[in-house]
Amino acid sequence: MKFLMTCTACAVLSAMAQTAISETADIDTAADQGYEDTIMVTTTSLGQEEKIEDVQASVEIIDQKMIQSLSGRSVPQVLNEATGLTLKDTGSSSQVYMRGFDDGHTLILVDGLRRTGKYGSSDLSGIMLEDVERIEIVRGPMSALYGADALAGVVNIITKKAVGEDRASITIIGGMAENKDRETGIVRASATLGGETVSHTFSVEVKERDEYRLDQSTIATDLPKESKKFFSYGNNIKLGDDTLQTRFEFWDQDDTSTGADRFSNPVAEYEKEKRYQFSGIYYHVGDNYLLDTNFGYGKSDADVDRGSGSETTKYSQMELNSYFRHFTTDNVTNIFGIGAKHEDIEVSMYTQEADRTNYNLLYQNEWDITDNLSTVVGVRYDDFSDFGSAITPRLSAKYDFGDTEFRIGYGEAFKAPHFTNMYGYFVRGGGSTIYRR
């Protein structure tokens, strides 16, 4: 089985700003870190926040202020405002295209972890906007840090965390389209409770949207009737040099729509899924090192009918990653990582029940050679139980000259074969078109 590989080499010249960012800064996060009016980013540094001007990658941040200023009602709609991203969003499902790459070539993460979903794929439509603190978009091959599927780049959704103070909010949204279709009702609520040692956060979102037809005379709907419920609970426990953050999510989707068969008869269609996710992050800060471990368990139970009968998915995933960041000198940081991920999936159209185990090792060196010149060198090794292994390197150098930055980088990435590519066989019909995989 061959991997789909990609590599890039680029030189970047920019004035006044080192990376593409939104106009507003994540002030709360920056202030917590001691950098007033400074944007912080985690995606390129494996969970450790760093100033965005120090990042050696093309990064765009959509922060909380930007999210609140946009008219988007979902994560895909908000991401439509990002540079160089194309999204296909039906409300029930979505696809992301970055830099001209196909769907599936952009890795979707939530707090640095993957999510389960229908057919073994992660879908941005299953992430509720009320729960989002900011969105980090990194362009370019990132498999040297995150492994498979990060060919075009990475979209990392950062969720809201407990802030050590009591706070609550509620949002109610209602409306309809001009043709009186798509009546919409959305209720969002969130709260944080607790103090500096132990704190809690809660989020709830309920979304009800009627179906939509651009042409009222047609049978088939252009957008489905949406019915979604989301709940999350997280806590933050801080004891001396140790911090533990845990989080639970529940998502329930029950969307319906109307299709048409080849004889123009109405056909009932639906997208149903219940998703459960438990995840956590543990930090330990030493004198000259930081130990960062993230873990997650997700489970999806879905039933989909897109006009050709029921297609069910039962999908579970466990993931554990640990990173040891050693501040070797004032100018040199070495990062060592080890991780494992196990997936079990059963889809009604697959020829067999499938499972996959992925082990990985990585190393990255960050060196500030002078006040103006810095380098990043990294490599990651991935081994998969069902099709092979891959080694992906990353090299980058950055030179600051006043308000101008020169950056050159090289990286490789790969896409792992999807379970559907390996085990799927199904036929769908829509008019005269037959889809076969």
C-alpha positions as CSV (number, residue, x, y, z in Angstrom):
1,M,0.0,0.0,0.0
2,K,1.6,3.3,-1.1
3,F,1.4,6.5,0.9
4,L,0.3,9.7,-0.7
5,M,3.3,12.0,0.0
6,T,3.8,15.8,-0.4
7,C,6.7,18.1,0.3
8,T,7.2,21.8,0.1
9,A,10.1,24.2,0.1
10,C,9.4,27.9,0.4
11,A,10.9,31.3,1.2
12,V,8.7,33.9,2.8
13,L,9.3,37.7,2.9
14,S,6.9,39.7,5.0
15,A,6.8,43.2,6.4
16,M,5.3,44.3,9.7
17,A,3.9,40.9,10.5
18,Q,5.4,37.4,10.5
19,T,2.3,35.4,9.8
20,A,-1.2,35.8,8.5
21,I,-3.5,36.5,11.4
22,S,-6.9,38.0,12.2
23,E,-7.0,41.6,13.1
24,T,-7.8,41.1,16.7
25,A,-5.6,39.5,19.4
26,D,-6.4,36.8,21.9
27,I,-5.9,39.3,24.8
28,D,-7.0,37.1,27.6
29,T,-4.7,34.2,26.7
30,A,-1.8,36.6,26.1
31,A,-2.3,38.4,29.4
32,D,-2.3,35.1,31.2
33,Q,1.2,34.4,29.7
34,G,2.5,37.8,30.5
35,Y,2.5,39.1,26.9
36,E,0.1,42.0,26.7
37,D,-1.6,42.3,23.3
38,T,0.3,39.2,22.0
39,I,-1.3,36.4,20.1
40,M,-0.4,32.9,21.3
41,V,-0.5,29.7,19.2
42,T,-0.2,26.0,20.2
43,T,-0.5,24.0,17.0
44,T,3.1,24.3,15.9
45,S,4.6,23.7,19.3
46,L,2.8,20.5,20.5
47,G,0.6,22.0,23.2
48,Q,3.0,24.6,24.5
49,E,1.8,28.1,23.8
50,E,4.3,30.4,22.1
51,K,4.2,33.9,20.7
52,I,2.9,33.9,17.1
53,E,5.9,35.9,15.9
54,D,8.2,33.1,17.0
55,V,6.3,30.5,15.0
56,Q,8.1,29.1,11.9
57,A,5.0,28.4,9.9
58,S,2.2,30.1,8.0
59,V,-0.4,30.5,10.8
60,E,-3.8,32.2,10.9
61,I,-5.8,32.7,14.2
62,I,-9.5,33.2,14.4
63,D,-9.9,34.3,18.0
64,Q,-12.9,34.7,20.3
65,K,-13.4,38.4,19.4
66,M,-13.3,37.6,15.7
67,I,-15.8,34.7,16.2
68,Q,-18.2,37.0,18.0
69,S,-18.0,39.6,15.3
70,L,-18.8,37.2,12.5
71,S,-22.3,36.2,11.4
72,G,-21.5,32.5,11.2
73,R,-23.7,30.1,13.0
74,S,-21.3,27.1,12.9
75,V,-17.6,26.3,12.8
76,P,-17.6,25.7,9.0
77,Q,-19.3,29.1,8.4
78,V,-16.7,30.8,10.6
79,L,-13.9,29.1,8.8
80,N,-15.2,30.4,5.5
81,E,-13.7,33.7,6.6
82,A,-10.2,32.2,6.7
83,T,-7.7,32.9,3.9
84,G,-7.2,30.1,1.4
85,L,-9.8,27.7,2.8
86,T,-12.8,26.4,0.8
87,L,-15.6,24.7,2.6
88,K,-18.6,22.7,1.4
89,D,-21.2,22.8,4.2
90,T,-24.7,21.3,4.1
91,G,-25.3,21.8,7.8
92,S,-25.3,18.1,8.4
93,S,-21.8,17.5,7.1
94,S,-18.9,19.6,5.8
95,Q,-15.7,19.2,3.8
96,V,-12.5,21.3,4.0
97,Y,-10.2,22.1,1.1
98,M,-6.9,23.9,1.8
99,R,-4.4,25.2,-0.8
100,G,-6.2,23.2,-3.6
101,F,-5.8,19.9,-1.8
102,D,-8.6,17.4,-1.7
103,D,-10.9,16.9,1.3
104,G,-9.2,14.6,3.8
105,H,-5.8,16.2,3.2
106,T,-6.3,18.7,6.0
107,L,-6.0,17.3,9.5
108,I,-8.8,18.4,11.9
109,L,-7.9,18.4,15.6
110,V,-9.7,19.5,18.8
111,D,-7.2,20.6,21.5
112,G,-4.6,18.7,19.6
113,L,-6.6,15.4,19.4
114,R,-8.5,13.7,16.6
115,R,-12.2,13.1,16.8
116,T,-14.5,10.2,15.7
117,G,-17.3,10.6,13.2
118,K,-19.4,9.0,10.6
119,Y,-17.5,6.6,8.2
120,G,-14.4,7.1,10.3
121,S,-13.9,10.7,9.5
122,S,-13.9,13.9,11.6
123,D,-16.5,16.5,10.6
124,L,-16.4,20.2,11.6
125,S,-20.2,20.2,11.7
126,G,-20.0,18.1,14.8
127,I,-18.2,20.8,16.8
128,M,-20.4,23.4,18.4
129,L,-19.4,27.0,18.1
130,E,-20.4,27.8,21.7
131,D,-17.5,25.6,22.8
132,V,-14.8,27.3,20.7
133,E,-12.2,29.7,22.2
134,R,-10.2,30.1,19.0
135,I,-9.3,28.3,15.8
136,E,-5.6,27.9,14.7
137,I,-5.0,27.3,11.0
138,V,-1.5,26.1,10.0
139,R,-0.7,25.8,6.3
140,G,1.8,23.4,4.8
141,P,2.8,19.8,5.5
142,M,2.7,19.1,9.3
143,S,3.1,15.3,9.4
144,A,6.5,15.8,11.2
145,L,4.4,16.9,14.2
146,Y,1.0,15.3,13.8
147,G,1.4,12.3,11.6
148,A,-1.0,11.2,8.8
149,D,-3.4,13.4,6.9
150,A,-1.7,16.8,7.5
151,L,-0.7,17.3,3.8
152,A,-2.3,20.7,3.2
153,G,-2.2,21.8,6.8
154,V,-3.9,21.6,10.2
155,V,-7.1,23.1,11.6
156,N,-6.9,22.9,15.4
157,I,-10.0,23.9,17.4
158,I,-9.1,25.2,20.8
159,T,-12.0,24.8,23.3
160,K,-12.9,27.1,26.1
161,K,-11.2,26.3,29.4
162,A,-12.1,27.1,33.0
163,V,-10.6,30.5,33.9
164,G,-10.7,30.5,37.7
165,E,-13.6,32.9,38.1
166,D,-17.4,32.8,38.0
167,R,-18.9,33.7,34.6
168,A,-22.0,32.9,32.6
169,S,-23.5,33.7,29.3
170,I,-26.6,32.8,27.2
171,T,-27.3,33.5,23.5
172,I,-30.6,33.1,21.7
173,I,-30.8,33.3,17.9
174,G,-33.8,33.2,15.7
175,G,-34.7,33.9,12.1
176,M,-35.7,32.6,8.7
177,A,-34.7,32.9,5.0
178,E,-36.4,35.4,2.7
179,N,-38.7,32.7,1.2
180,K,-39.8,31.8,4.8
181,D,-37.8,28.6,4.6
182,R,-35.1,27.7,7.1
183,E,-36.7,28.8,10.3
184,T,-33.9,28.8,12.8
185,G,-33.7,28.6,16.6
186,I,-30.4,28.4,18.4
187,V,-29.8,28.5,22.1
188,R,-26.3,28.6,23.5
189,A,-25.2,28.8,27.2
190,S,-21.9,28.5,29.0
191,A,-20.6,29.0,32.5
192,T,-17.4,28.8,34.5
193,L,-17.2,28.2,38.3
194,G,-14.4,27.8,40.8
195,G,-11.1,29.3,42.0
196,E,-7.4,29.1,41.2
197,T,-7.0,25.5,42.3
198,V,-10.1,23.9,40.9
199,S,-12.4,25.3,38.3
200,H,-15.2,24.0,36.1
201,T,-16.7,25.0,32.7
202,F,-20.0,24.0,31.1
203,S,-21.3,24.5,27.6
204,V,-24.7,23.7,26.1
205,E,-26.0,24.3,22.6
206,V,-29.3,23.4,21.0
207,K,-29.9,24.0,17.3
208,E,-33.1,23.6,15.4
209,R,-33.3,24.6,11.7
210,D,-36.0,23.8,9.1
211,E,-35.1,22.5,5.7
212,Y,-34.4,24.9,2.8
213,R,-35.3,24.8,-0.9
214,L,-34.0,27.4,-3.2
215,D,-36.7,26.4,-5.7
216,Q,-40.0,25.9,-3.8
217,S,-41.4,23.8,-6.7
218,T,-38.7,21.1,-6.3
219,I,-39.1,18.0,-4.1
220,A,-35.6,17.6,-3.0
221,T,-34.2,19.9,-0.2
222,D,-31.0,21.9,-0.8
223,L,-30.3,22.0,3.0
224,P,-31.6,19.5,5.5
225,K,-33.7,20.0,8.6
226,E,-31.2,20.2,11.4
227,S,-31.7,19.0,15.0
228,K,-28.5,19.1,17.1
229,K,-27.8,19.0,20.8
230,F,-24.4,19.5,22.4
231,F,-23.1,19.4,26.0
232,S,-19.6,19.6,27.4
233,Y,-18.1,19.7,30.9
234,G,-14.5,20.5,31.7
235,N,-12.4,21.1,34.8
236,N,-9.0,22.4,35.6
237,I,-7.0,21.2,38.7
238,K,-3.8,22.9,39.5
239,L,-1.5,21.6,42.3
240,G,1.9,23.3,42.5
241,D,3.8,22.4,39.4
242,D,1.1,20.0,38.1
243,T,-2.0,20.9,36.1
244,L,-4.7,18.4,35.0
245,Q,-7.5,19.4,32.6
246,T,-10.2,16.9,31.7
247,R,-13.2,17.3,29.5
248,F,-16.3,15.4,28.5
249,E,-18.5,16.0,25.4
250,F,-21.8,14.6,24.2
251,W,-23.2,15.4,20.7
252,D,-26.5,14.2,19.3
253,Q,-27.5,14.8,15.7
254,D,-30.8,13.9,14.1
255,D,-31.1,15.7,10.8
256,T,-33.6,14.9,8.1
257,S,-34.1,15.9,4.4
258,T,-36.0,14.9,1.3
259,G,-34.4,13.5,-1.8
260,A,-35.8,12.4,-5.2
261,D,-35.3,9.1,-6.9
262,R,-34.9,8.7,-10.7
263,F,-38.7,8.8,-11.1
264,S,-38.9,12.1,-9.2
265,N,-40.6,10.5,-6.2
266,P,-39.7,11.8,-2.8
267,V,-37.2,9.8,-0.7
268,A,-36.7,10.3,3.0
269,E,-33.0,10.9,4.0
270,Y,-31.4,11.4,7.3
271,E,-28.1,11.9,9.2
272,K,-28.1,10.6,12.8
273,E,-25.1,10.3,15.1
274,K,-24.4,10.2,18.8
275,R,-20.8,11.0,19.7
276,Y,-19.1,10.8,23.1
277,Q,-15.6,12.2,23.9
278,F,-13.5,12.1,27.0
279,S,-10.1,13.8,26.9
280,G,-7.5,15.4,29.1
281,I,-4.2,17.2,29.3
282,Y,-1.6,16.8,32.0
283,Y,1.3,19.3,32.5
284,H,4.3,19.0,34.9
285,V,6.7,22.0,35.0
286,G,10.2,21.3,36.2
287,D,13.3,23.5,36.6
288,N,14.4,23.2,33.0
289,Y,11.8,20.9,31.4
290,L,8.0,20.6,30.7
291,L,6.2,17.2,30.5
292,D,3.0,17.4,28.5
293,T,0.6,14.4,28.1
294,N,-2.7,14.4,26.2
295,F,-5.1,11.6,26.1
296,G,-8.5,10.9,24.6
297,Y,-11.2,8.4,24.0
298,G,-14.0,8.9,21.5
299,K,-17.0,6.9,20.3
300,S,-19.5,7.5,17.5
301,D,-22.7,5.6,16.8
302,A,-24.2,6.8,13.5
303,D,-26.9,5.9,11.1
304,V,-27.1,7.6,7.7
305,D,-29.4,7.4,4.7
306,R,-28.4,9.5,1.7
307,G,-31.0,8.0,-0.6
308,S,-29.8,4.4,-0.9
309,G,-30.7,2.9,2.5
310,S,-29.4,2.8,6.0
311,E,-25.6,2.9,6.4
312,T,-24.4,2.5,10.0
313,T,-21.1,3.3,11.7
314,K,-19.7,2.2,15.0
315,Y,-16.4,3.8,15.6
316,S,-14.1,4.1,18.7
317,Q,-10.7,5.6,19.1
318,M,-8.2,5.9,21.9
319,E,-5.2,8.2,21.7
320,L,-2.3,9.0,24.0
321,N,0.6,11.3,23.3
322,S,3.4,12.5,25.6
323,Y,6.0,15.2,25.0
324,F,9.1,16.0,27.0
325,R,10.3,19.5,26.3
326,H,13.9,20.1,27.6
327,F,15.2,23.7,27.8
328,T,18.8,22.5,27.3
329,T,20.2,26.1,27.3
330,D,18.8,29.6,27.1
331,N,18.9,29.3,23.3
332,V,18.2,25.5,22.6
333,T,15.1,23.5,23.2
334,N,14.9,19.7,22.5
335,I,11.5,18.0,22.3
336,F,11.0,14.2,22.5
337,G,7.6,12.7,21.8
338,I,6.0,9.3,21.9
339,G,2.4,8.3,21.2
340,A,-0.1,5.6,20.3
341,K,-3.6,5.6,18.7
342,H,-6.0,2.6,18.3
343,E,-9.1,2.6,16.2
344,D,-11.9,0.1,15.9
345,I,-14.5,0.6,13.2
346,E,-17.5,-1.3,11.9
347,V,-19.4,0.2,8.9
348,S,-22.3,-1.6,7.3
349,M,-20.9,-1.3,3.8
350,Y,-17.4,-2.5,4.7
351,T,-16.3,-6.0,3.8
352,Q,-15.0,-6.5,7.4
353,E,-14.8,-5.0,10.8
354,A,-11.5,-3.1,10.9
355,D,-9.0,-1.9,13.4
356,R,-5.7,0.0,13.3
357,T,-2.9,0.8,15.8
358,N,-0.5,3.6,15.1
359,Y,2.7,4.1,17.2
360,N,4.8,7.2,16.7
361,L,8.1,8.7,17.9
362,L,9.3,12.3,17.2
363,Y,12.2,14.6,17.9
364,Q,12.4,18.4,17.3
365,N,15.2,20.8,18.0
366,E,14.6,24.6,18.3
367,W,17.7,26.7,18.3
368,D,18.0,30.5,18.5
369,I,21.4,30.9,17.0
370,T,21.4,34.7,17.3
371,D,18.9,37.3,18.2
372,N,17.9,37.4,14.5
373,L,18.4,33.8,13.3
374,S,16.6,30.7,14.5
375,T,16.1,27.2,13.2
376,V,13.7,24.3,13.7
377,V,14.7,20.7,12.8
378,G,12.4,17.7,13.4
379,V,11.6,14.2,12.3
380,R,8.7,11.8,13.1
381,Y,8.4,8.1,12.7
382,D,4.9,6.4,12.4
383,D,4.2,2.7,12.3
384,F,0.7,1.4,11.3
385,S,-0.5,-2.1,12.1
386,D,-2.4,-2.5,8.8
387,F,-0.2,-1.0,6.0
388,G,3.3,0.1,6.9
389,S,5.4,2.9,8.3
390,A,6.6,6.4,7.3
391,I,9.4,8.9,8.3
392,T,8.6,12.6,7.8
393,P,11.2,15.4,8.3
394,R,10.8,19.1,8.9
395,L,13.4,21.8,8.4
396,S,13.0,25.6,8.8
397,A,15.1,28.7,9.3
398,K,14.0,32.3,10.1
399,Y,15.9,35.5,9.9
400,D,14.5,38.8,11.3
401,F,15.7,42.0,9.7
402,G,13.9,44.9,11.4
403,D,10.2,44.6,10.5
404,T,11.0,42.2,7.7
405,E,11.3,38.4,8.1
406,F,12.9,35.9,5.8
407,R,11.9,32.3,6.3
408,I,12.8,29.1,4.3
409,G,11.3,25.7,5.1
410,Y,11.1,22.2,3.9
411,G,8.6,19.5,5.0
412,E,7.1,16.2,4.0
413,A,3.7,14.8,4.7
414,F,1.6,11.7,4.0
415,K,-2.0,10.6,4.0
416,A,-2.9,7.2,5.5
417,P,-5.3,5.1,3.5
418,H,-8.8,5.7,4.8
419,F,-10.8,2.7,6.0
420,T,-13.2,3.2,3.2
421,N,-10.4,3.0,0.7
422,M,-9.3,-0.3,2.2
423,Y,-12.5,-2.1,3.0
424,G,-15.5,-0.1,1.5
425,Y,-17.8,-1.3,-1.2
426,F,-21.1,0.4,-1.8
427,V,-23.3,1.7,-4.5
428,R,-25.4,4.9,-4.4
429,G,-27.8,6.0,-7.1
430,G,-29.1,9.5,-7.8
431,G,-30.9,9.9,-11.1
432,S,-28.6,8.6,-13.8
433,T,-25.5,8.8,-11.6
434,I,-24.0,5.8,-9.7
435,Y,-21.3,6.4,-7.1
436,R,-19.1,3.4,-6.5
437,R,-16.1,3.1,-4.1
